[in-house]
Each structure stands twice: as C-alpha cells, then as structure tokens.
Amino acid sequence: MNGPQELREAEDAVRNGVTTVILFTAPWCKPCEDMYRVLSEIADVADDIKVYAIDLSKCPEAAIKYSVINVPTLIVFKGGRPVTRRVGVVRREELYSLISLGPGR
C-alpha cells in the first residue's frame, strides 16, 4: 500500500475514465488489508478495473482531498466520477456487487 505516487496513478486512471477503486487505508487497519486482498482478486479477473490502496499515513493530503475520516473508506469511480462510497468493512459479496453491477458497468 502506497502513498502519493499511488494516488497520482489512481487519479490518472480516474481522469482516463477507467473504472477505478480507491481504498483509503492505515497501516494498523487489519480490515483494510482484508478488503484490499478481495479488491485485488476482483482486479485480477476484471481487466478493465484498476484498484489502488492509499496509505493515509504516507499521504495525509488524500484524506483532506477525498474527505476521508475513517478507514477503511472505499470510493468507486466510473466514467471519471465517484459513483459509490463506503466507510467501514464491506463484505466480499458486496464489494463484487459495488464494482461489477454498479452504475455504468
């Protein structure tokens, strides 16, 4: 999980209209790690989805920019716009649904 460079890559993907999932995390957050693992599985089977994890301890400006107060926070972007935002733990099935079956897919 990275910070500023990862955030720049994620924002480039969003600007290019790629379905992008950004998971905002912290190093002490075990649920964040679990969610990132599931999101990585989704990205492996769906070539058109990009998944990024932003460690807020390395990139605190991202918390301000995206109004992230709690971790994990997940934002799904489609067509360059945020379409879904979830705070807290999200079950595997719901993650698949949010990304695969949400608006614009």
N, C-alpha and C positions, 0 to 999 in steps of 0.2 A: 504494500500500500504506500503510495507516494503522495507528494505534496504539489508544489507549484507546477512542475513540468507535466505531471499527470493532469492537473486542472487545465492547463493550456491545450493539451491534446483533446481532452473531453470537450472543451468549448469549441475547438476546431471542428470536431465531429458534429456537434450540435449545429454550428453555422452551416455546415455542408448538408444538413437535412438528414443525416444518418440517425436512425433510432438509437438513442444513447441513454444509458442508465448510469447515473452517478450515485454512488453510495458514499455518504459522508460518515467517517469513522473516527475512532480514537484508539490508541494502542492498547488500552486497558479493556476494551469492549469485546468480550467473547462473542456476544450475539452478532456483532459486526462481522467478525471473521466467518461465522457460520453462514450469514447471508451472502457474503462475498463468494464463498465456495459455491453456493447454489447459483448465484448470478453468473459465475464463470462457466458452470455447466451449461447454462442457457446460451451463453455466447458461443460456446463450442459447437452447439447444434444449430445455431441460427447465425449464418454468416453475415446477415445484414444488421446485426445488433452489436453495438460496442458497449463494454462495461468498464467503468472506472471506479476506483476506490480512492477517495481523497482523505488522507490523514489530517485531521484538523489541527493536530499538534505541530505539524510541519507546514501547514498552510492555513493559518488562522484567518486570513483575509477572506477565504472562501465561506467561512461561517457568516461573516457580515454580508457578503455579496449575495448569498443564497438564503439568508435568514434562517440559518440552522442553529437551533438552540440545544437540541438533544440528539444523541446518537443512539442507534443508527437512524439516519434520515436518508431516504431514497427518493430521487426525483427521476422520472422517466420523461425524456424529450422525444417528440416525434415531429418531423417537419420543421425543426428549428424552434419548437415551442414546448414548454413544460405541459404535460398532459396528466401526470399523476404525481402525487407527493404523499409519502407515507413516513410517519415517525414511529419508531419502535420496531420491535421484531415483527417480521412478516413471514408467514408460513410458506414453505416451498410451493404449494399449490397456488397460493395467492400470487406469489412472485411470477410464476408462469402465466397466470391469467392477466396480471397487470401489464406484462410486457408483450405477450403474444396475442391477446384478444382485445387489447385496449383500442381506443380511437386511432384511426389512421393506419392500422395494420391490415 
